[in-house]
């Protein structure tokens, strides 16, 4: 798998299995050249349909139009002020080097079509065309993935096999502003497998931090982060 | 007979009946119609359907082969397109390309999930695959665009064309294509990519 760029063609034709697709989408998140190439190859592949034209039965038109009359189009993606500044919060930079045990996936989801017209806030983020994810393996503590969509303006954290916070402590989430400030974004509810939409506007967040705080949470991080999800490197 | 595999030298099918599609909706008009659809304009979406349905259905039918399944795929794809029409970004590509990407993915998912139960053998399909070309030949459409595409396809080498067709129309993964063609995985992957690049450049597809 040295030359992952070679997969653009197969990916553009959906000629990949689910694992390859996920892996290649991680690569796409980091490779502008491949994104551009995939777009152009998809465009070219679509032209092949000129050679297989077939008139559908008239009843299909009625079914399609009847179907769409019963659901509304998804809400538009709201324009946000683009992030111009991406600066590390110095405290977290130092701490993250120690804290992060392994950094994994960054997904890029082109044209994700949703299955449901009435989506929860979490689903809207996860299904957003510009959603990208950063996963952090916390070893024995579990695994956490943060997905952020600038267009939706929200971030979602999904945990798997998450160990409970120490006695009298809670996990608190933070959004890092472009200025480097850490803004409280809510407390993680207890439970191993959780999904939670972070409070606050995540559109311009450059990173998401996860810290252990005294019960009730803090106004600013008091302890080194358990994990830092750095989005300045995810796209 | 309008299947590109059947015309290896790129010859168009003269005298073929014209499909029902109003092929003269321009790319820009289609993008505008899709934009109006995203605001809930069902009439605009009906025009999108009319301008694109013979391509969408023909592609779905070519991939899934069963007309009833193709109809389901197309219906699901248009429903998805309607729902996510707000997410279409003209800067990323044409509205038709966007729509056909949705159709193709659904068609491929359909054939693969249908097969999960039957566990087909790739070699078996390699032998039987070329049989039913005429299944989708209902609306052979000798438009200028189709001729241009056939001309572009004819610039591919025979092995590139074979790999691209197995992947795109057959719905096989590149690994399956490699097995079917008895070539290393990397070779199939490269043939698919090089073939598409050649097609893209011959068609003058931008970006």
Interface residues (C-beta under 8 A of the other chain):
Chain A: X3 X6 X7 X8 X9 X10 X12 X13 X14 X15 X16 X17 X20 X36 X39 X40 X41 X42 X43 X44 X45 X46 X47 X48 X49 X50 X51 X52 X53 X54 X55 X56 X57 X60 X61 X63 X64 X65 X67 X68 X69 X71 X72 X73 X74 X75 X76 X77 X110 X111 X112 X113 X114 X117 X128 X129
Chain B: X2 X3 X4 X19 X20 X21 X37 X38 X39 X40 X42 X45 X46 X49 X50 X53 X54 X55 X56 X57 X58 X59 X61 X62 X67 X71 X74 X75 X78 X79 X80 X81 X82 X83 X84 X85 X86 X87 X88 X89 X92 X93 X94 X96 X97 X98 X100 X101 X102 X104 X105 X108 X136 X138 X139 X140 X141 X143 X145 X146 X148 X149 X150 X152 X153 X164 X167 X168 X169 X171 X172 X173 X174 X175 X177 X186 X189 X190 X192 X193 X194 X195 X196 X197 X199 X200 X203 X205 X206 X207
